[in-house]
Amino acid sequence: MPIDKHAGHMRHSFDYDYLMKGIVGIASPLMGVITSFQEQMEWHLRIASLLVGLAVGVMSLVSMVKKLRKR
């Protein structure tokens, strides 16, 4: 029977290669999903920025009209 000098010490080494494979394995499909929805996300951002721009324009117009009426 072989004698193990570390039999009383159960120390597991941390496997960085295993960790990196896990991170890449999770990140790859996630990046694929993000990339596939990129066009739709871009469309929504364009519409949202257009609506914000229109709201600012309307608020500026209302402010200018109020200033002109006070004169």
C-alpha positions, 0 to 999 in steps of 0.5 A: 500500500503506497504511503501518501504524505498529503493524505491528511491535507485535502487541498485542491488546486484552483484550475484557471484553465477550467475557469476561463473555459467556463467564462468563454463558454458562457460569454460566447452564446451571450455575445451571439444573442446580443449581436442578433438583437443589435439591429432591433436595439439600434432601431429602438434607440433611434426612435427613443432619441427622436422622441426625446429630441421632439419633446425638447423641441416642443418644450423650447417652442412653448417657452419661446411662445410664452416669452413672446406673449409676455412682451 
